[in-house]
Amino acid sequence: MHTRRHFMQSTALAAAGLGASRAVAATTDRPDYSTTQVKLITDSTPLADGFFMPGEETPHEATLMVFPPEQNWKGHGLREARAEWAEVANAIADHEPVRMVVHPHDVKAARKLLDSSIQLIEEQVNDGWARDTGPLILKNAKGERRAAGMIFNGWGAKFPPFLADALLKGRLCARWNLPFYPIEVFGEGGGVLVDGEGTLIVTEECLLHQNRNPHLDKVAVEKRLLEGFSAKKCIWLGRGLTPDPVTDGHVDGMAAYVKPGVVLLHSLDDKRDPNFRILADAKRRLSEVTDAKGRKLQVVDLPLASEVSQMNFYVCNGAVIVPTADSDEDDKPLQILKDLFPGRKIVPVLGLVLGEGGGGVHCITQQIPA
């Protein structure tokens, strides 16, 4: 069994993606959302109907998370993973409601670790990365809500089975009575940054990867993203950070919106590190474009640490939850975030297991806008 944590620790096998032929074949399989009883909208798009995904910094009704089930973690740090997930959930619960999806077998374990205020939602799940498997909650000018979601295929079929996770967004939308727009792109929420004002930031490495969308070219992927996220402009970066054998270059591992027009980007001084060129190219691309509102982007550097990506933070009501290594490397990033979010409390949480699994706090959370 290859878990995300084990995957990051392995070498050439992980980089090979457990066989390109299997990964490519898996992208042709689409989950049957009709089995979830969700109300599907297939004859229109969020863009056409005036629904959009608000920026993460706007007010939330709640945060969605998924408690790590045994499937991809048993024997590979399940207890430690659950402890870190719970620390994140409990920290967020101090600031806004948390809805935690829990496999029916894990309700007792979840209740032991989670604050009593956290709502437990029993659903079948394969793993705990809510950013990638949860629905994207949309609003319109009247405050009405719907949802959308890309097709989840286990990060390129690396961790089968993943059908429960692929159907999760449909099941939750059915539970919450939210009409759902399927976005006909294979991908994950961590692969797209949204400013809430019409601009997306993505990487070519992830969304054009052979294990995601080999059947689509860049123009087709962009068109479907703009329609699905109700955006007017898509900014393409090249590669994500390396090594990243799990997500194949998720943009939320290297960049984040502070607010519309202001983007945080990891920085590195060591020219021998392969990430130096990757980040320099990303900064060049961001500096040469304008967003959907015609603004030149303000790009702010955040030093890249060795163990944990403090970039993978989550903005909730009144706070910023930041993964840390509990080391001196945390000091400068935490100060930068404090300066950038003066009206919010900066809350450090331990993120070592998350980092070993190729993610962070942002990867395990999904905002539900107010």
DOKOL-121108 format. One record per residue (C-alpha): residue number from 1; residue in one letter; x, z negated, y. Coordinates in steps of 0.05 Angstrom, whole numbers, padded with zeros to 5 digits. Each point is the difference from the previous one (the first is absolute). Example, Ala and Ser with C-alpha at 12.3 -4.5 7.8 and 13.67 -1.06 7.14 Angstrom:
2
{atom 1 "A" {00246 -00156 -00090}},
{atom 2 "S" {00027 00013 00069}},
// end
This chain:
370
{atom 1 "M" {00000 00000 00000}},
{atom 2 "H" {00029 00022 00067}},
{atom 3 "T" {-00023 -00045 00057}},
{atom 4 "R" {00015 00016 00073}},
{atom 5 "R" {00050 -00058 00000}},
{atom 6 "H" {00036 00025 -00063}},
{atom 7 "F" {-00003 00071 00027}},
{atom 8 "M" {00038 -00019 00062}},
{atom 9 "Q" {00053 -00036 -00041}},
{atom 10 "S" {00011 00058 -00048}},
{atom 11 "T" {00045 00060 00017}},
{atom 12 "A" {-00004 00073 -00021}},
{atom 13 "L" {-00063 -00009 -00041}},
{atom 14 "A" {-00038 -00022 00061}},
{atom 15 "A" {00027 00055 00044}},
{atom 16 "A" {-00022 00050 -00052}},
{atom 17 "G" {-00071 -00024 00007}},
{atom 18 "L" {-00010 -00010 -00075}},
{atom 19 "G" {-00004 00075 -00009}},
{atom 20 "A" {-00019 00049 00054}},
{atom 21 "S" {-00046 00039 -00046}},
{atom 22 "R" {-00045 -00060 -00013}},
{atom 23 "A" {-00002 -00019 00073}},
{atom 24 "V" {-00019 00070 00022}},
{atom 25 "A" {-00053 00007 -00054}},
{atom 26 "A" {-00032 -00066 00022}},
{atom 27 "T" {-00013 00026 00070}},
{atom 28 "T" {-00052 00048 -00027}},
{atom 29 "D" {-00043 -00058 -00025}},
{atom 30 "R" {-00051 -00026 00049}},
{atom 31 "P" {-00037 -00066 -00009}},
{atom 32 "D" {-00075 00008 -00010}},
{atom 33 "Y" {-00026 -00041 00058}},
{atom 34 "S" {-00072 00012 -00022}},
{atom 35 "T" {00011 -00051 -00055}},
{atom 36 "T" {00007 -00054 00054}},
{atom 37 "Q" {-00070 00013 00029}},
{atom 38 "V" {00030 00010 00069}},
{atom 39 "K" {-00036 00046 00049}},
{atom 40 "L" {00048 00059 00004}},
{atom 41 "I" {00004 00045 00061}},
{atom 42 "T" {00030 00066 -00022}},
{atom 43 "D" {-00034 00049 00047}},
{atom 44 "S" {00033 -00026 00064}},
{atom 45 "T" {00061 -00038 00025}},
{atom 46 "P" {00012 -00062 00043}},
{atom 47 "L" {00027 00046 00055}},
{atom 48 "A" {-00063 00041 00000}},
{atom 49 "D" {-00045 -00061 -00001}},
{atom 50 "G" {00037 -00041 00053}},
{atom 51 "F" {00027 -00055 -00046}},
{atom 52 "F" {00072 -00023 00009}},
{atom 53 "M" {00048 -00054 -00025}},
{atom 54 "P" {00016 -00050 00056}},
{atom 55 "G" {00071 -00023 00012}},
{atom 56 "E" {00024 -00060 -00038}},
{atom 57 "E" {00009 -00040 00064}},
{atom 58 "T" {-00074 00003 00017}},
{atom 59 "P" {-00047 -00057 -00020}},
{atom 60 "H" {-00014 -00010 -00075}},
{atom 61 "E" {-00061 -00024 -00036}},
{atom 62 "A" {00044 -00017 -00060}},
{atom 63 "T" {00061 00019 -00041}},
{atom 64 "L" {-00005 00031 -00069}},
{atom 65 "M" {00051 -00020 -00054}},
{atom 66 "V" {00006 00006 -00076}},
{atom 67 "F" {00026 -00057 -00043}},
{atom 68 "P" {00055 00025 -00046}},
{atom 69 "P" {-00027 00009 -00071}},
{atom 70 "E" {00041 -00007 -00063}},
{atom 71 "Q" {00005 00075 -00017}},
{atom 72 "N" {00061 00019 00041}},
{atom 73 "W" {00029 -00069 00011}},
{atom 74 "K" {-00002 -00041 -00064}},
{atom 75 "G" {00072 -00013 -00022}},
{atom 76 "H" {00025 00026 00067}},
{atom 77 "G" {-00011 -00057 00048}},
{atom 78 "L" {-00076 -00008 -00002}},
{atom 79 "R" {00002 -00072 00023}},
{atom 80 "E" {00048 00015 00058}},
{atom 81 "A" {-00040 00060 00021}},
{atom 82 "R" {-00065 -00038 00002}},
{atom 83 "A" {00033 -00055 00040}},
{atom 84 "E" {00022 00049 00054}},
{atom 85 "W" {-00067 00036 00001}},
{atom 86 "A" {-00034 -00068 00008}},
{atom 87 "E" {00046 -00021 00056}},
{atom 88 "V" {-00018 00064 00038}},
{atom 89 "A" {-00074 -00009 -00013}},
{atom 90 "N" {00000 -00073 00021}},
{atom 91 "A" {00039 00016 00063}},
{atom 92 "I" {-00050 00054 00020}},
{atom 93 "A" {-00058 -00046 -00017}},
{atom 94 "D" {00022 -00046 00057}},
{atom 95 "H" {-00018 00057 00047}},
{atom 96 "E" {-00055 00042 -00031}},
{atom 97 "P" {-00042 00004 -00064}},
{atom 98 "V" {00034 00027 -00063}},
{atom 99 "R" {-00035 00038 -00055}},
{atom 100 "M" {00041 -00003 -00064}},
{atom 101 "V" {-00016 00047 -00057}},
{atom 102 "V" {00015 -00035 -00066}},
{atom 103 "H" {00000 00025 -00072}},
{atom 104 "P" {-00054 -00039 -00037}},
{atom 105 "H" {00053 -00031 -00045}},
{atom 106 "D" {00039 -00027 00059}},
{atom 107 "V" {-00054 -00037 00040}},
{atom 108 "K" {00024 -00069 -00023}},
{atom 109 "A" {00072 00015 00017}},
{atom 110 "A" {-00019 00027 00068}},
{atom 111 "R" {-00042 -00060 00018}},
{atom 112 "K" {00060 -00046 -00014}},
{atom 113 "L" {00044 00037 00050}},
{atom 114 "L" {-00048 00023 00055}},
{atom 115 "D" {-00032 -00037 00057}},
{atom 116 "S" {-00072 -00017 -00015}},
{atom 117 "S" {-00023 00042 00060}},
{atom 118 "I" {00023 00064 -00034}},
{atom 119 "Q" {-00056 00041 -00031}},
{atom 120 "L" {00014 00023 -00071}},
{atom 121 "I" {-00028 00068 -00022}},
{atom 122 "E" {00002 00012 -00075}},
{atom 123 "E" {00020 00072 -00016}},
{atom 124 "Q" {00042 00036 -00052}},
{atom 125 "V" {00069 00014 00030}},
{atom 126 "N" {00068 00024 -00025}},
{atom 127 "D" {00046 -00027 00055}},
{atom 128 "G" {-00001 -00037 00066}},
{atom 129 "W" {00019 00049 00055}},
{atom 130 "A" {-00063 00002 00043}},
{atom 131 "R" {00029 00045 00054}},
{atom 132 "D" {00006 00056 -00051}},
{atom 133 "T" {-00063 -00011 -00041}},
{atom 134 "G" {-00051 -00029 00047}},
{atom 135 "P" {-00050 00039 00043}},
{atom 136 "L" {00016 00020 00071}},
{atom 137 "I" {-00057 -00030 00042}},
{atom 138 "L" {-00023 00046 00057}},
{atom 139 "K" {-00044 -00010 00062}},
{atom 140 "N" {-00035 00044 00049}},
{atom 141 "A" {-00017 -00009 00073}},
{atom 142 "K" {-00064 -00037 -00018}},
{atom 143 "G" {00038 -00050 -00043}},
{atom 144 "E" {-00029 00029 -00065}},
{atom 145 "R" {00047 -00002 -00059}},
{atom 146 "R" {00018 00046 -00057}},
{atom 147 "A" {00063 00006 -00043}},
{atom 148 "A" {00050 00051 -00024}},
{atom 149 "G" {00057 00004 -00049}},
{atom 150 "M" {00054 00045 -00029}},
{atom 151 "I" {00006 00011 -00075}},
{atom 152 "F" {00043 -00054 -00032}},
{atom 153 "N" {00042 00023 -00060}},
{atom 154 "G" {00045 -00059 -00013}},
{atom 155 "W" {00054 00021 00050}},
{atom 156 "G" {00011 00064 -00037}},
{atom 157 "A" {-00022 -00024 -00070}},
{atom 158 "K" {00056 -00051 -00004}},
{atom 159 "F" {-00042 -00059 -00024}},
{atom 160 "P" {-00056 00020 -00047}},
{atom 161 "P" {-00055 -00018 -00010}},
{atom 162 "F" {-00024 00001 00072}},
{atom 163 "L" {-00072 00023 -00005}},
{atom 164 "A" {-00029 -00067 00021}},
{atom 165 "D" {00042 00002 00064}},
{atom 166 "A" {-00019 00073 00012}},
{atom 167 "L" {-00074 -00020 -00003}},
{atom 168 "L" {00007 -00065 00039}},
{atom 169 "K" {-00016 00030 00068}},
{atom 170 "G" {-00065 00029 -00028}},
{atom 171 "R" {-00020 -00065 -00033}},
{atom 172 "L" {00012 -00041 00064}},
{atom 173 "C" {-00038 00050 00043}},
{atom 174 "A" {-00058 -00002 -00049}},
{atom 175 "R" {00001 -00076 00003}},
{atom 176 "W" {00002 00000 00076}},
{atom 177 "N" {-00050 00058 00007}},
{atom 178 "L" {00050 00044 00037}},
{atom 179 "P" {-00007 00075 -00005}},
{atom 180 "F" {00067 00029 -00024}},
{atom 181 "Y" {00038 00063 00019}},
{atom 182 "P" {00050 00022 -00054}},
{atom 183 "I" {00063 00028 00033}},
{atom 184 "E" {00025 00057 -00044}},
{atom 185 "V" {00074 -00021 00005}},
{atom 186 "F" {00038 -00039 -00052}},
{atom 187 "G" {00032 -00058 00036}},
{atom 188 "E" {-00002 -00073 00020}},
{atom 189 "G" {-00017 -00039 00062}},
{atom 190 "G" {00073 -00021 00009}},
{atom 191 "G" {00017 00073 00009}},
{atom 192 "V" {-00038 00008 00065}},
{atom 193 "L" {00007 -00037 00066}},
{atom 194 "V" {-00062 00002 00045}},
{atom 195 "D" {-00002 -00016 00075}},
{atom 196 "G" {-00077 00001 00005}},
{atom 197 "E" {00004 00050 00057}},
{atom 198 "G" {00008 00064 -00039}},
{atom 199 "T" {00073 -00001 -00024}},
{atom 200 "L" {00028 -00007 -00070}},
{atom 201 "I" {00073 -00008 -00022}},
{atom 202 "V" {00019 00020 -00071}},
{atom 203 "T" {00062 00022 -00039}},
{atom 204 "E" {00011 00067 -00033}},
{atom 205 "E" {00034 -00034 -00058}},
{atom 206 "C" {-00062 -00038 -00022}},
{atom 207 "L" {-00060 00045 00015}},
{atom 208 "L" {00035 00065 -00020}},
{atom 209 "H" {00032 -00030 -00062}},
{atom 210 "Q" {-00010 00038 -00065}},
{atom 211 "N" {-00033 -00062 -00031}},
{atom 212 "R" {-00052 -00003 00056}},
{atom 213 "N" {-00021 00068 00026}},
{atom 214 "P" {00039 00056 -00033}},
{atom 215 "H" {-00062 00045 00006}},
{atom 216 "L" {-00004 -00006 00076}},
{atom 217 "D" {00047 00022 00056}},
{atom 218 "K" {00015 -00040 00062}},
{atom 219 "V" {-00054 00035 00042}},
{atom 220 "A" {-00054 -00015 -00052}},
{atom 221 "V" {00021 -00073 -00007}},
{atom 222 "E" {00000 -00010 00075}},
{atom 223 "K" {-00069 00032 00009}},
{atom 224 "R" {-00030 -00046 -00053}},
{atom 225 "L" {00034 -00062 00029}},
{atom 226 "L" {-00024 00015 00071}},
{atom 227 "E" {-00071 00011 -00025}},
{atom 228 "G" {00001 -00062 -00045}},
{atom 229 "F" {00031 -00048 00050}},
{atom 230 "S" {-00037 00032 00059}},
{atom 231 "A" {00064 00015 00037}},
{atom 232 "K" {00024 00057 00045}},
{atom 233 "K" {00075 -00003 -00011}},
{atom 234 "C" {00046 -00013 -00060}},
{atom 235 "I" {00073 -00017 00013}},
{atom 236 "W" {00043 00017 -00060}},
{atom 237 "L" {00064 -00039 -00013}},
{atom 238 "G" {00047 00025 -00054}},
{atom 239 "R" {00019 -00052 -00051}},
{atom 240 "G" {-00016 -00073 -00008}},
{atom 241 "L" {00052 -00053 -00015}},
{atom 242 "T" {00044 00007 -00062}},
{atom 243 "P" {00000 -00022 -00055}},
{atom 244 "D" {-00075 00003 -00009}},
{atom 245 "P" {-00017 00021 -00071}},
{atom 246 "V" {-00069 -00031 00005}},
{atom 247 "T" {-00036 00027 00062}},
{atom 248 "D" {00045 00060 00012}},
{atom 249 "G" {00008 -00013 00074}},
{atom 250 "H" {-00060 -00039 00026}},
{atom 251 "V" {00003 00001 00076}},
{atom 252 "D" {-00020 -00073 00005}},
{atom 253 "G" {00067 -00019 -00030}},
{atom 254 "M" {00037 00027 00060}},
{atom 255 "A" {-00048 00001 00060}},
{atom 256 "A" {-00062 -00033 00029}},
{atom 257 "Y" {-00045 00005 00060}},
{atom 258 "V" {00003 -00058 00049}},
{atom 259 "K" {-00056 00033 00038}},
{atom 260 "P" {-00018 00072 00018}},
{atom 261 "G" {00061 00033 00030}},
{atom 262 "V" {00050 -00053 -00024}},
{atom 263 "V" {00033 00008 -00068}},
{atom 264 "L" {00049 -00047 -00034}},
{atom 265 "L" {00054 00036 -00042}},
{atom 266 "H" {00053 -00031 -00043}},
{atom 267 "S" {00071 00008 00026}},
{atom 268 "L" {00068 -00002 -00034}},
{atom 269 "D" {00072 -00001 00026}},
{atom 270 "D" {00036 00016 -00065}},
{atom 271 "K" {00011 00075 -00001}},
{atom 272 "R" {00021 -00003 -00073}},
{atom 273 "D" {-00070 -00022 -00020}},
{atom 274 "P" {-00044 00060 -00019}},
{atom 275 "N" {-00056 -00032 00040}},
{atom 276 "F" {00040 00009 00064}},
{atom 277 "R" {-00013 00075 00000}},
{atom 278 "I" {-00072 -00008 -00023}},
{atom 279 "L" {-00015 -00048 00057}},
{atom 280 "A" {00037 00041 00051}},
{atom 281 "D" {-00041 00061 -00020}},
{atom 282 "A" {-00064 -00041 00004}},
{atom 283 "K" {00018 -00025 00070}},
{atom 284 "R" {00016 00070 00023}},
{atom 285 "R" {-00067 00026 -00025}},
{atom 286 "L" {-00039 -00057 00032}},
{atom 287 "S" {00037 00009 00066}},
{atom 288 "E" {-00014 00074 00003}},
{atom 289 "V" {-00076 -00002 -00007}},
{atom 290 "T" {-00061 -00025 00037}},
{atom 291 "D" {-00060 -00034 -00033}},
{atom 292 "A" {-00072 00023 00000}},
{atom 293 "K" {-00009 -00028 00070}},
{atom 294 "G" {00060 00038 00027}},
{atom 295 "R" {00044 -00062 00005}},
{atom 296 "K" {00075 00000 -00014}},
{atom 297 "L" {00011 -00053 -00053}},
{atom 298 "Q" {00038 -00063 00016}},
{atom 299 "V" {00045 -00012 -00061}},
{atom 300 "V" {00025 -00071 -00010}},
{atom 301 "D" {00056 -00016 -00048}},
{atom 302 "L" {-00008 -00053 -00054}},
{atom 303 "P" {00064 -00014 -00040}},
{atom 304 "L" {-00004 00018 -00074}},
{atom 305 "A" {00016 -00061 -00043}},
{atom 306 "S" {00030 00000 -00070}},
{atom 307 "E" {-00053 -00037 -00040}},
{atom 308 "V" {-00067 00003 00035}},
{atom 309 "S" {-00031 00050 00048}},
{atom 310 "Q" {-00027 -00041 00058}},
{atom 311 "M" {-00031 00066 00023}},
{atom 312 "N" {-00052 -00008 -00054}},
{atom 313 "F" {-00039 -00052 00040}},
{atom 314 "Y" {-00075 -00006 00008}},
{atom 315 "V" {-00037 -00010 00066}},
{atom 316 "C" {-00061 -00044 -00007}},
{atom 317 "N" {-00043 -00036 00052}},
{atom 318 "G" {00047 -00041 00042}},
{atom 319 "A" {00060 00006 -00046}},
{atom 320 "V" {00053 00044 -00031}},
{atom 321 "I" {00017 -00016 -00073}},
{atom 322 "V" {00072 00019 -00013}},
{atom 323 "P" {00037 00004 -00067}},
{atom 324 "T" {00067 -00035 00003}},
{atom 325 "A" {00059 -00017 -00045}},
{atom 326 "D" {00009 -00070 00029}},
{atom 327 "S" {00069 00020 00024}},
{atom 328 "D" {00038 00014 00065}},
{atom 329 "E" {-00021 00073 -00005}},
{atom 330 "D" {-00071 -00021 00019}},
{atom 331 "D" {00019 -00027 00068}},
{atom 332 "K" {00007 00063 00042}},
{atom 333 "P" {-00060 00037 -00029}},
{atom 334 "L" {-00044 -00061 00010}},
{atom 335 "Q" {00022 -00006 00073}},
{atom 336 "I" {-00014 00074 00012}},
{atom 337 "L" {-00070 -00008 -00029}},
{atom 338 "K" {-00012 -00062 00042}},
{atom 339 "D" {00018 00040 00062}},
{atom 340 "L" {-00045 00058 -00020}},
{atom 341 "F" {-00061 -00042 -00018}},
{atom 342 "P" {-00001 -00053 00055}},
{atom 343 "G" {-00072 -00018 -00012}},
{atom 344 "R" {00007 -00011 -00075}},
{atom 345 "K" {00032 -00053 -00044}},
{atom 346 "I" {00058 00027 -00041}},
{atom 347 "V" {-00009 -00028 -00071}},
{atom 348 "P" {00059 00009 -00048}},
{atom 349 "V" {-00015 00000 -00074}},
{atom 350 "L" {00046 00009 -00059}},
{atom 351 "G" {00003 00073 -00022}},
{atom 352 "L" {00056 00004 -00052}},
{atom 353 "V" {-00045 00019 -00060}},
{atom 354 "L" {-00038 00047 00044}},
{atom 355 "G" {00065 00033 00021}},
{atom 356 "E" {00024 00006 -00071}},
{atom 357 "G" {-00065 00034 -00016}},
{atom 358 "G" {00012 00051 00055}},
{atom 359 "G" {-00048 -00028 00051}},
{atom 360 "G" {-00018 -00055 00049}},
{atom 361 "V" {-00058 -00035 00033}},
{atom 362 "H" {-00029 00064 00028}},
{atom 363 "C" {-00002 00030 -00070}},
{atom 364 "I" {-00045 -00055 -00027}},
{atom 365 "T" {-00050 -00004 00058}},
{atom 366 "Q" {-00053 00047 00028}},
{atom 367 "Q" {-00038 -00016 00064}},
{atom 368 "I" {-00075 00002 00005}},
{atom 369 "P" {-00015 00014 00074}},
{atom 370 "A" {-00050 -00041 00038}},
// end
